[in-house]
Amino acid sequence: MSVDALWSSGFPQETSVQATALLRRPLDCPFAVCAAVERGQKELERLHRTEAQLREALAREQVLLDQKDELIRYKDLMSRESDHRLMNSLQMVSSLLSPQIREARNTEGAEQLKAAANRVATIGTVHRRLHALDHVGSVELKQYLENLCQDMSGIVPAGVDHHNLAVEGIMLEVPTAIGIPLGYVVSELVMNCAKYANGKITVSLGVNSSLGYELSVCDDGPGFPERFDPKKSKGLGMKIVLSLVNQIGGQSMFGPNHSGRGARFTVLFALDERAAQPATMRNVYENSAGITMSQRAFDICISSG
């Protein structure tokens, strides 16, 4: 085998040793120095140095990958711990309200405390529902939203102008990487409707001719404020909604509902390869959003009495 053939064949370490032996000057060679052999030895030494540098770089990359995996495991552990603490805190609040219900001196006060305890328990149910799709591949979106809204109906305050929470539209199977963010979006928008409007709250799922599908939440309230711009909103809830819409590669639209009254927020999204990533690849934002939803639900419970 020629020297050129050895160099171009990507030979392993044992072959490189053989190449070094081949490049040595024979004992019976009449020339004191062979230029070709010397050049070959220098080139081989350079290749050995390059190989050593590459091995060191690979070792450093492996260390970084191991550290990244450890951070992901730590993040997952902290997320589970946070969820566990949140659920325990909700259970504690509900338990603390129970003796107050029994000791209430009048029926009206007891009913108010009982309603508060039920709402706190419902917050826990909604939180579990939002996390029910962890590590699941896909979900039937309309059924999932119906279950979510049914859970949330225990949080939405009721009064003379009670809220009627309904889900309508098509059946649609979506990857959880899309379904989970949309669940958070719906929960946040429904909370906003319950906070600022009375009457019917409708969640609609349908086909959109331009992007694929659309998911909207509308109410019969006073509508958006004049010159309202979601992108300029300082509220945490709207920032969460826009961030989640961007996460799934969707678009957002807002305005009055089809009757010309109230407010309507629509998310346009497509089921493409970009969005069909594994649900386990969600970033830390999901968990912070989930906790925020529960906190906002608790705020609404408190404000609604």
SERO-4910 file (N, C-alpha, C, O; in steps of 0.05 Angstrom, whole numbers):
BEGIN
 pado doro    nc1    nc2    nc3   cac1   cac2   cac3    cc1    cc2    cc3    oc1    oc2    oc3
  Met    A     17    -24      0      0      0      0     18     25      0     37     26     15
  Ser    A     11     44    -16     27     69    -18     21     87      5      1     84     20
  Val    A     39    107     10     36    126     31     11    143     27     -4    148     46
  Asp    A      6    151      2    -18    167     -4    -43    152      2    -63    163     13
  Ala    A    -43    126     -4    -66    109      1    -71    107     31    -94    108     40
  Leu    A    -50    104     47    -53    103     76    -64    129     87    -82    128    104
  Trp    A    -55    151     77    -65    177     88    -94    182     81   -109    193     97
  Ser    A   -103    173     57   -130    179     48   -150    158     58   -174    162     53
  Ser    A   -142    136     71   -161    115     78   -173    119    106   -189    102    114
  Gly    A   -165    140    121   -176    144    148   -168    121    166   -186    111    180
  Phe    A   -143    114    166   -135     89    180   -137     93    210   -133    115    221
  Pro    A   -143     71    225   -144     72    254   -117     75    266    -96     76    252
  Gln    A   -116     75    293    -91     80    307    -70     58    301    -47     65    297
  Glu    A    -79     32    300    -59     11    295    -48     13    267    -25      6    262
  Thr    A    -65     22    248    -55     26    221    -35     49    219    -16     47    204
  Ser    A    -40     70    235    -21     92    235      6     84    245     26     95    237
  Val    A      7     65    264     32     55    274     47     40    251     71     43    248
  Gln    A     31     24    236     43     11    213     54     31    193     75     27    181
  Ala    A     39     53    189     47     73    170     73     86    179     91     92    163
  Thr    A     76     90    205    101    102    215    125     83    209    146     93    202
  Ala    A    120     57    213    142     38    207    149     38    177    172     36    170
  Leu    A    128     41    160    134     41    131    149     66    123    165     66    104
  Leu    A    146     88    138    158    113    131    187    116    141    200    136    136
  Arg    A    197     96    156    224     97    166    243     90    143    237     74    125
  Arg    A    267    103    144    287     98    123    299     70    126    308     63    147
  Pro    A    298     54    104    310     27    106    340     29    113    354     49    107
  Leu    A    349      9    127    377      9    136    397      9    112    419     20    114
  Asp    A    390     -4     90    407     -6     67    404     17     47    413     16     25
  Cys    A    389     39     56    384     61     38    410     77     35    422     85     55
  Pro    A    419     83     10    444     98      6    442    127     13    462    141     15
  Phe    A    417    138     16    414    166     21    411    171     51    398    157     65
  Ala    A    425    192     60    424    199     89    397    209     96    387    203    118
  Val    A    384    224     79    357    236     85    340    232     60    348    237     37
  Cys    A    315    221     65    296    218     43    274    239     46    260    238     66
  Ala    A    273    258     28    254    281     31    225    272     32    210    283     48
  Ala    A    218    252     16    190    243     15    183    230     42    161    235     52
  Val    A    201    214     52    196    201     78    194    222    100    176    220    117
  Glu    A    212    242    100    211    262    121    185    278    120    173    284    140
  Arg    A    176    285     95    151    299     93    128    282    103    109    291    116
  Gly    A    129    256     97    108    238    106    107    236    136     85    235    148
  Gln    A    130    235    149    131    233    178    120    258    191    106    257    211
  Lys    A    127    282    180    116    307    191     86    309    188     72    318    206
  Glu    A     77    300    164     47    300    160     33    282    179     12    288    189
  Leu    A     45    258    184     34    239    202     33    250    231     14    246    245
  Glu    A     55    263    239     56    276    265     34    297    268     21    300    289
  Arg    A     30    313    247      9    333    247    -19    321    250    -35    331    265
  Leu    A    -23    299    236    -48    285    238    -53    274    266    -75    275    277
  His    A    -31    264    278    -33    254    306    -41    276    325    -57    272    343
  Arg    A    -29    300    322    -35    322    339    -65    331    335    -79    337    355
  Thr    A    -73    331    310   -101    339    304   -120    319    317   -141    326    328
  Glu    A   -113    293    315   -130    272    327   -132    276    357   -154    273    368
  Ala    A   -110    282    370   -110    286    399   -127    310    406   -142    309    426
  Gln    A   -126    332    391   -142    356    396   -172    349    393   -188    359    408
  Leu    A   -178    334    372   -206    326    368   -217    309    390   -239    313    399
  Arg    A   -200    291    400   -209    274    422   -213    291    447   -232    286    462
  Glu    A   -196    310    452   -200    328    475   -226    344    472   -240    348    492
  Ala    A   -231    354    448   -255    370    443   -280    352    447   -300    362    459
  Leu    A   -279    327    438   -302    309    442   -306    304    472   -329    302    481
  Ala    A   -284    301    486   -287    296    515   -300    320    529   -317    317    547
  Arg    A   -292    345    521   -304    368    533   -334    370    526   -350    377    543
  Glu    A   -340    364    501   -368    364    492   -385    344    508   -408    349    516
  Gln    A   -373    321    514   -387    300    529   -393    309    557   -414    304    569
  Val    A   -373    323    569   -377    334    596   -400    355    596   -416    355    614
  Leu    A   -400    372    576   -422    392    574   -449    379    570   -469    388    582
  Leu    A   -450    358    554   -475    343    550   -484    330    576   -508    331    582
  Asp    A   -466    318    591   -473    306    616   -483    327    636   -503    322    650
  Gln    A   -471    351    636   -480    372    654   -508    381    646   -525    387    663
  Lys    A   -513    383    619   -539    391    610   -560    371    618   -582    379    627
  Asp    A   -554    345    615   -573    325    623   -579    326    653   -602    323    661
  Glu    A   -559    332    668   -562    335    697   -580    359    704   -597    357    722
  Leu    A   -576    381    690   -593    404    694   -622    399    686   -641    408    700
  Ile    A   -626    383    665   -654    376    657   -667    359    678   -690    363    685
  Arg    A   -652    340    689   -663    323    710   -669    339    735   -689    335    748
  Tyr    A   -651    358    741   -656    375    765   -680    393    761   -696    396    779
  Lys    A   -683    404    737   -706    421    730   -732    405    733   -751    415    744
  Asp    A   -732    380    723   -756    363    725   -762    357    754   -786    357    762
  Leu    A   -742    352    770   -746    346    798   -757    371    812   -776    368    828
  Met    A   -746    394    807   -756    419    819   -785    425    811   -801    435    826
  Ser    A   -791    418    785   -818    423    775   -838    405    790   -859    414    798
  Arg    A   -830    380    794   -848    361    808   -851    370    837   -872    368    849
  Glu    A   -829    379    849   -830    388    877   -848    413    879   -863    416    898
  Ser    A   -846    431    860   -863    455    860   -892    448    858   -909    458    872
  Asp    A   -899    429    839   -926    420    837   -936    407    863   -959    412    871
  His    A   -919    391    874   -926    377    899   -932    398    921   -952    395    936
  Arg    A   -915    418    924   -919    438    945   -945    454    939   -960    461    958
  Leu    A   -950    460    914   -974    475    907   -999    460    915  -1017    470    927
  Met    A  -1000    434    907  -1023    418    913  -1027    415    944  -1049    415    954
  Asn    A  -1004    411    958  -1006    410    987  -1017    436    999  -1033    435   1018
  Ser    A  -1008    458    988  -1017    484    998  -1047    488    994  -1062    497   1011
  Leu    A  -1057    480    970  -1085    482    964  -1101    464    983  -1122    472    992
  Gln    A  -1091    440    987  -1105    421   1005  -1105    433   1034  -1125    429   1048
  Met    A  -1084    446   1042  -1083    457   1069  -1103    480   1072  -1117    482   1092
  Val    A  -1105    497   1051  -1125    519   1052  -1153    508   1054  -1169    517   1070
  Ser    A  -1159    487   1038  -1185    475   1039  -1191    462   1066  -1213    464   1076
  Ser    A  -1171    450   1078  -1174    438   1105  -1179    459   1126  -1194    454   1145
  Leu    A  -1165    481   1124  -1168    503   1143  -1196    515   1142  -1206    525   1162
  Leu    A  -1208    515   1118  -1234    526   1116  -1256    508   1127  -1277    517   1135
  Ser    A  -1251    482   1128  -1271    463   1137  -1281    468   1166  -1305    470   1170
  Pro    A  -1263    472   1186  -1273    478   1213  -1287    504   1214  -1305    508   1230
  Gln    A  -1279    524   1198  -1293    549   1198  -1322    546   1188  -1339    561   1197
  Ile    A  -1326    528   1169  -1353    523   1160  -1370    512   1182  -1393    520   1186
  Arg    A  -1359    493   1197  -1374    481   1219  -1380    501   1242  -1401    499   1255
  Glu    A  -1362    520   1246  -1365    539   1268  -1380    564   1260  -1384    582   1276
  Ala    A  -1387    566   1234  -1401    590   1225  -1428    594   1240  -1442    574   1244
  Arg    A  -1434    618   1249  -1458    623   1265  -1483    627   1248  -1505    626   1259
  Asn    A  -1480    631   1223  -1504    635   1206  -1501    619   1181  -1479    613   1172
  Thr    A  -1523    612   1169  -1523    595   1145  -1510    609   1121  -1495    596   1106
  Glu    A  -1514    635   1118  -1502    649   1096  -1471    649   1097  -1458    644   1077
  Gly    A  -1460    653   1121  -1431    652   1124  -1420    625   1119  -1399    622   1106
  Ala    A  -1435    604   1128  -1426    577   1123  -1426    570   1093  -1407    557   1084
  Glu    A  -1446    579   1079  -1448    574   1050  -1425    588   1035  -1414    577   1016
  Gln    A  -1418    613   1044  -1396    627   1031  -1370    613   1036  -1354    610   1017
  Leu    A  -1365    603   1060  -1340    589   1066  -1339    562   1051  -1318    554   1041
  Lys    A  -1362    549   1049  -1363    524   1034  -1357    528   1004  -1343    512    992
  Ala    A  -1368    550    993  -1362    556    965  -1333    562    961  -1321    553    941
  Ala    A  -1321    576    980  -1292    582    978  -1276    557    979  -1257    554    964
  Ala    A  -1283    538    997  -1268    513    999  -1271    497    974  -1251    485    964
  Asn    A  -1295    496    962  -1298    482    937  -1282    494    914  -1272    479    897
  Arg    A  -1280    520    914  -1265    533    893  -1235    527    896  -1221    523    876
  Val    A  -1225    527    920  -1197    520    924  -1192    492    915  -1171    486    903
  Ala    A  -1210    473    921  -1207    446    912  -1207    444    882  -1193    428    870
  Thr    A  -1224    460    869  -1226    460    840  -1200    470    827  -1193    461    806
  Ile    A  -1187    490    840  -1162    499    830  -1142    476    827  -1128    474    807
  Gly    A  -1141    459    848  -1124    436    847  -1131    417    824  -1114    406    810
  Thr    A  -1157    414    819  -1166    397    797  -1158    408    770  -1149    393    752
  Val    A  -1161    434    767  -1152    447    742  -1122    445    738  -1113    439    715
  His    A  -1107    448    759  -1078    446    757  -1070    418    748  -1053    414    731
  Arg    A  -1083    397    759  -1077    370    751  -1085    365    722  -1071    351    708
  Arg    A  -1107    377    714  -1116    374    687  -1096    386    667  -1090    374    646
  Leu    A  -1085    409    674  -1066    422    656  -1040    405    653  -1027    407    633
  His    A  -1034    390    674  -1010    373    673  -1016    344    666   -998    327    666
  Ala    A  -1041    338    659  -1048    310    653  -1035    299    628  -1034    275    624
  Leu    A  -1026    317    610  -1015    308    584   -985    305    585   -973    300    564
  Asp    A   -972    309    608   -943    306    609   -936    278    600   -947    258    609
  His    A   -916    277    581   -905    251    571   -926    235    555   -923    211    552
  Val    A   -947    249    544   -967    236    527   -962    246    498   -956    269    495
  Gly    A   -966    228    479   -959    236    451   -979    255    438   -971    274    426
  Ser    A  -1005    249    441  -1025    266    427  -1050    266    444  -1053    251    463
  Val    A  -1069    284    437  -1094    287    452  -1116    297    434  -1111    312    415
  Glu    A  -1140    288    439  -1163    298    425  -1170    325    438  -1180    326    460
  Leu    A  -1165    347    423  -1165    374    435  -1192    382    445  -1194    393    467
  Lys    A  -1213    378    430  -1240    387    439  -1248    374    466  -1257    388    484
  Gln    A  -1244    348    468  -1251    334    492  -1234    343    516  -1244    347    538
  Tyr    A  -1209    348    510  -1191    358    531  -1200    385    541  -1200    390    565
  Leu    A  -1207    403    522  -1217    430    530  -1244    429    544  -1249    444    563
  Glu    A  -1261    410    536  -1286    407    550  -1282    399    579  -1295    409    598
  Asn    A  -1264    379    584  -1258    371    611  -1245    393    627  -1252    397    650
  Leu    A  -1227    408    614  -1214    430    628  -1234    452    636  -1234    462    658
  Cys    A  -1252    459    617  -1272    480    623  -1292    470    644  -1303    486    660
  Gln    A  -1298    444    643  -1316    434    664  -1304    437    691  -1317    443    711
  Asp    A  -1278    431    693  -1263    435    718  -1264    465    726  -1268    472    749
  Met    A  -1259    482    706  -1257    511    712  -1284    523    719  -1285    545    731
  Ser    A  -1306    510    712  -1332    521    719  -1336    523    749  -1353    539    758
  Gly    A  -1321    508    764  -1322    510    793  -1307    534    804  -1311    542    827
  Ile    A  -1290    546    787  -1275    570    795  -1289    595    786  -1290    615    801
  Val    A  -1301    594    762  -1313    618    751  -1336    627    769  -1354    611    774
  Pro    A  -1336    651    779  -1356    660    798  -1384    661    785  -1387    668    762
  Ala    A  -1403    655    801  -1431    655    792  -1446    676    808  -1441    680    832
  Gly    A  -1465    689    795  -1481    709    809  -1508    713    794  -1518    694    782
  Val    A  -1518    737    795  -1543    742    781  -1539    738    751  -1555    725    738
  Asp    A  -1517    750    741  -1510    746    713  -1489    725    712  -1465    730    708
  His    A  -1497    700    716  -1478    678    719  -1464    672    692  -1473    680    671
  His    A  -1441    659    695  -1425    652    671  -1434    625    661  -1436    606    676
  Asn    A  -1438    623    635  -1444    598    622  -1420    591    605  -1416    603    584
  Leu    A  -1405    571    613  -1380    564    599  -1385    540    581  -1393    519    590
  Ala    A  -1380    545    555  -1387    524    535  -1363    520    516  -1348    539    510
  Val    A  -1360    495    506  -1340    489    486  -1355    478    461  -1372    460    464
  Glu    A  -1348    488    438  -1361    479    413  -1340    477    391  -1319    489    393
  Gly    A  -1348    462    370  -1330    461    347  -1324    432    338  -1339    414    344
  Ile    A  -1302    429    324  -1295    403    312  -1278    386    330  -1266    396    349
  Met    A  -1278    360    325  -1260    341    338  -1233    343    324  -1232    343    299
  Leu    A  -1211    344    340  -1185    348    327  -1164    335    345  -1161    342    368
  Glu    A  -1149    316    334  -1126    303    348  -1101    320    342  -1094    325    319
  Val    A  -1088    328    364  -1064    345    361  -1041    333    378  -1047    320    398
  Pro    A  -1016    339    371   -994    331    388   -996    346    414  -1006    369    415
  Thr    A   -986    334    436   -987    348    462   -970    373    462   -975    390    478
  Ala    A   -950    374    444   -933    398    443   -950    422    434   -942    445    438
  Ile    A   -973    417    422   -992    438    414  -1015    439    435  -1024    461    443
  Gly    A  -1025    416    443  -1048    415    461  -1043    427    488  -1060    441    499
  Ile    A  -1019    423    499  -1013    434    525  -1012    464    525  -1026    476    542
  Pro    A   -997    477    507   -998    506    506  -1026    517    502  -1033    538    514
  Leu    A  -1041    504    484  -1068    514    479  -1086    511    504  -1104    528    508
  Gly    A  -1081    490    520  -1096    488    545  -1090    511    564  -1109    521    576
  Tyr    A  -1065    519    566  -1058    542    582  -1070    568    571  -1080    584    586
  Val    A  -1070    570    545  -1081    595    533  -1111    597    539  -1120    618    547
  Val    A  -1126    575    536  -1154    575    541  -1159    581    571  -1177    597    577
  Ser    A  -1145    569    589  -1149    574    617  -1144    603    624  -1159    615    640
  Glu    A  -1123    615    613  -1118    643    618  -1139    661    607  -1148    680    620
  Leu    A  -1148    656    582  -1168    673    570  -1195    670    584  -1210    690    586
  Val    A  -1202    646    592  -1227    642    606  -1226    657    633  -1246    669    641
  Met    A  -1203    657    647  -1201    672    671  -1204    702    666  -1217    716    682
  Asn    A  -1194    712    644  -1197    740    638  -1226    747    632  -1237    767    641
  Cys    A  -1240    729    618  -1269    733    613  -1284    733    639  -1302    750    642
  Ala    A  -1278    715    657  -1292    714    682  -1287    739    699  -1304    747    715
  Lys    A  -1264    750    696  -1256    773    712  -1269    799    702  -1276    816    718
  Tyr    A  -1271    802    676  -1279    828    664  -1307    827    652  -1317    849    644
  Ala    A  -1320    804    649  -1346    803    635  -1365    784    649  -1356    766    663
  Asn    A  -1390    788    645  -1411    770    654  -1424    757    630  -1419    765    607
  Gly    A  -1440    736    635  -1454    723    614  -1440    699    603  -1424    686    617
  Lys    A  -1445    692    578  -1435    668    566  -1406    671    557  -1397    691    546
  Ile    A  -1390    650    563  -1362    648    554  -1361    623    536  -1368    601    544
  Thr    A  -1352    627    511  -1352    606    491  -1323    600    481  -1309    619    474
  Val    A  -1316    575    482  -1291    566    471  -1297    551    445  -1312    531    445
  Ser    A  -1286    560    422  -1293    549    396  -1268    538    382  -1246    551    383
  Leu    A  -1270    515    370  -1249    503    355  -1258    496    327  -1278    482    324
  Gly    A  -1244    506    307  -1253    502    280  -1230    503    259  -1207    505    267
  Val    A  -1237    502    234  -1218    502    212  -1214    530    202  -1233    546    201
  Asn    A  -1189    537    196  -1183    563    185  -1170    560    158  -1152    544    154
  Ser    A  -1180    574    138  -1172    570    110  -1143    579    105  -1130    569     87
  Ser    A  -1132    597    122  -1105    608    116  -1083    592    130  -1063    586    118
  Leu    A  -1088    585    156  -1066    573    171  -1072    544    179  -1053    529    184
  Gly    A  -1096    535    178  -1103    508    185  -1126    506    204  -1147    496    198
  Tyr    A  -1121    515    229  -1142    513    250  -1142    539    267  -1123    554    267
  Glu    A  -1165    542    280  -1167    566    298  -1181    558    324  -1200    542    324
  Leu    A  -1172    570    345  -1183    566    372  -1189    593    383  -1171    610    385
  Ser    A  -1214    598    391  -1222    625    400  -1237    623    427  -1250    603    432
  Val    A  -1234    644    442  -1249    647    467  -1263    674    466  -1250    694    462
  Cys    A  -1290    675    470  -1304    700    468  -1324    702    491  -1332    682    503
  Asp    A  -1333    727    497  -1352    731    518  -1372    752    509  -1371    763    487
  Asp    A  -1392    758    526  -1412    778    520  -1409    803    537  -1428    817    542
  Gly    A  -1384    808    545  -1379    831    562  -1375    857    547  -1384    860    524
  Pro    A  -1362    876    560  -1358    903    547  -1338    904    525  -1336    924    511
  Gly    A  -1323    882    521  -1303    882    499  -1276    893    508  -1272    901    531
  Phe    A  -1257    893    489  -1231    904    494  -1231    934    497  -1248    948    485
  Pro    A  -1213    945    514  -1212    974    516  -1204    986    489  -1192    973    472
  Glu    A  -1210   1012    486  -1203   1026    462  -1173   1027    458  -1158   1032    478
  Arg    A  -1163   1022    434  -1134   1022    427  -1119   1000    442  -1095   1002    447
  Phe    A  -1133    979    450  -1120    957    464  -1101    942    445  -1109    935    422
  Asp    A  -1077    936    454  -1057    921    438  -1045    900    456  -1031    906    475
  Pro    A  -1051    874    451  -1040    853    468  -1010    853    471   -999    847    492
  Lys    A   -996    861    449   -967    861    449   -956    882    468   -933    880    477
  Lys    A   -971    903    473   -962    925    490   -974    922    519   -969    939    536
  Ser    A   -989    901    523  -1001    897    549   -979    891    571   -961    876    566
  Lys    A   -982    903    594   -964    898    616   -972    876    634   -958    868    652
  Gly    A   -996    865    629  -1006    843    646   -991    817    641   -985    810    618
  Leu    A   -986    802    662   -971    777    660   -988    756    644   -976    741    628
  Gly    A  -1014    757    648  -1031    737    634  -1029    739    604  -1026    719    590
  Met    A  -1030    763    593  -1029    767    564  -1001    760    554   -998    750    531
  Lys    A   -980    766    569   -953    758    561   -951    728    559   -937    718    541
  Ile    A   -963    714    578   -963    685    577   -977    675    552   -966    657    538
  Val    A  -1000    686    546  -1015    677    522   -999    681    497   -997    663    481
  Leu    A   -987    705    493   -972    711    469   -947    694    467   -940    685    445
  Ser    A   -935    688    489   -911    671    489   -918    643    481   -903    630    466
  Leu    A   -940    632    491   -948    605    484   -957    603    455   -952    583    442
  Val    A   -970    624    445   -978    624    417   -953    624    399   -952    609    379
  Asn    A   -934    639    407   -908    640    392   -894    613    394   -881    604    375
  Gln    A   -896    599    416   -883    574    421   -893    552    401   -877    536    392
  Ile    A   -918    553    394   -929    533    375   -929    543    346   -940    530    328
  Gly    A   -916    567    341   -915    578    315   -941    588    304   -947    588    280
  Gly    A   -958    597    323   -985    606    315   -987    636    312   -967    650    315
  Gln    A  -1011    646    307  -1016    675    305  -1040    681    322  -1058    664    327
  Ser    A  -1042    706    332  -1064    714    349  -1079    737    336  -1068    754    323
  Met    A  -1105    737    341  -1123    758    331  -1143    765    354  -1150    748    370
  Phe    A  -1151    790    354  -1170    798    375  -1189    819    364  -1184    833    345
  Gly    A  -1212    821    377  -1233    840    369  -1260    832    381  -1260    815    398
  Pro    A  -1282    844    372  -1308    836    381  -1316    809    371  -1305    800    350
  Asn    A  -1335    796    384  -1344    770    374  -1362    774    350  -1367    796    341
  His    A  -1373    751    339  -1388    753    314  -1413    770    316  -1423    780    296
  Ser    A  -1424    772    340  -1448    788    344  -1442    818    346  -1460    835    347
  Gly    A  -1416    825    346  -1408    853    348  -1405    863    376  -1398    886    380
  Arg    A  -1411    846    396  -1408    853    424  -1386    836    437  -1377    816    425
  Gly    A  -1379    844    460  -1360    828    476  -1332    828    464  -1325    845    448
  Ala    A  -1316    809    474  -1288    806    465  -1284    778    454  -1295    759    464
  Arg    A  -1266    777    434  -1260    751    422  -1230    750    417  -1219    768    403
  Phe    A  -1217    730    427  -1188    726    423  -1185    699    408  -1194    679    417
  Thr    A  -1171    700    385  -1169    676    368  -1139    669    364  -1122    687    360
  Val    A  -1133    643    366  -1106    633    360  -1108    616    335  -1123    597    334
  Leu    A  -1092    623    315  -1090    608    290  -1065    590    292  -1043    600    300
  Phe    A  -1068    565    286  -1045    546    288  -1047    525    266  -1069    520    255
  Ala    A  -1024    512    261  -1023    491    241  -1011    466    254   -996    468    274
  Leu    A  -1017    443    243  -1005    418    253   -983    410    234   -987    394    215
  Asp    A   -959    422    238   -936    416    220   -914    402    236   -917    399    260
  Glu    A   -893    395    222   -870    381    235   -857    398    256   -846    387    276
  Arg    A   -857    424    252   -844    442    271   -857    440    299   -843    441    319
  Ala    A   -884    437    299   -898    437    324   -900    409    336   -906    406    360
  Ala    A   -895    388    320   -898    361    330   -874    350    344   -867    327    340
  Gln    A   -861    366    360   -838    357    376   -848    342    400   -871    346    409
  Pro    A   -831    326    413   -840    311    436   -848    329    459   -836    351    463
  Ala    A   -869    321    473   -879    338    495   -858    341    517   -859    361    532
  Thr    A   -839    322    519   -819    324    540   -799    346    534   -782    352    551
  Met    A   -799    358    510   -780    379    503   -790    407    511   -777    427    504
  Arg    A   -813    409    525   -823    435    533   -803    448    551   -788    435    566
  Asn    A   -802    475    550   -782    489    567   -794    495    594   -816    488    600
  Val    A   -778    509    610   -786    514    638   -810    532    639   -824    533    659
  Tyr    A   -815    546    617   -837    566    617   -864    552    623   -882    564    635
  Glu    A   -867    527    613   -892    513    617   -899    512    647   -922    518    654
  Asn    A   -880    503    663   -886    500    691   -892    526    705   -910    528    722
  Ser    A   -877    547    698   -883    573    710   -910    583    702   -924    596    717
  Ala    A   -918    577    677   -944    585    667   -966    570    682   -986    582    690
  Gly    A   -961    544    687   -981    529    701   -986    539    729  -1009    540    737
  Ile    A   -965    545    743   -968    556    770   -982    583    769   -999    589    786
  Thr    A   -976    599    749   -988    625    746  -1018    622    742  -1034    638    753
  Met    A  -1027    602    726  -1055    598    721  -1069    593    748  -1090    604    753
  Ser    A  -1057    576    764  -1070    569    790  -1071    593    808  -1090    598    822
  Gln    A  -1050    609    808  -1049    633    824  -1071    653    815  -1084    665    832
  Arg    A  -1074    656    788  -1094    674    778  -1122    664    785  -1140    680    791
  Ala    A  -1126    638    784  -1152    626    791  -1158    632    820  -1181    638    827
  Phe    A  -1138    630    837  -1142    635    866  -1148    665    870  -1165    671    887
  Asp    A  -1135    682    855  -1142    711    857  -1171    716    850  -1184    732    863
  Ile    A  -1181    703    829  -1208    707    821  -1228    696    842  -1248    709    848
  Cys    A  -1220    674    855  -1237    663    876  -1239    683    899  -1261    687    910
  Ile    A  -1216    695    906  -1216    714    928  -1232    739    921  -1248    749    937
  Ser    A  -1228    749    897  -1241    774    889  -1271    771    885  -1286    790    888
  Ser    A  -1279    746    879  -1308    742    874  -1323    735    900  -1347    732    900
  Gly    A  -1308    733    922  -1321    727    947  -1329    699    949  -1340    690    970
***
